[in-house]
Amino acid sequence: MSWRDWYDALEKPTWTPEPSTIGLIWQILYPIILVTFGYIFYRVARKKIPFPVAIPLVINLIANVAFTPIQFGLRNLPLAAVDIAIVWITILWAMKAIWPHHRWIALAQIPYLVWVSIATVLQFTITWNN
């Protein structure tokens, strides 16, 4: 069974966005993440910001990249729920860590936080229902 057939067969809430909508949201968010995280990594590399500020960003990127293989490759809903929770927590952690250094970058994470909040509730609901 393809990943799409598998996903379509899951019991999902009525408010679940279409996969194309989810893809569009990520197409908007990934450039924001690239620029803002890249700027922080650059500042850390130049020793303008302490290294610990980058730790939540690194964890976030790893968890973000891992979600699709976990959800659609392994088809492991509980593990995907844990993974998306890690993404959500590390966004908050990153915003707090970045705030004293570059408030505009912390604020630029708000759309990412909003979307991942919705995605986390969605993932937990799908996991619970299936």
Secondary structure, 3 states (H helix, E strand, C coil): CCHHHHHHHCCCCCCCCCHHHHHHHHHHHHHHHHHHHHHHHHHHHCCCCCHHHHHHHHHHHHHHHHHHHHHHHHCCHHHHHHHHHHHHHHHHHHHHHHCCCCHHHHHHCHHHHHHHHHHHHHHHHHHHHC
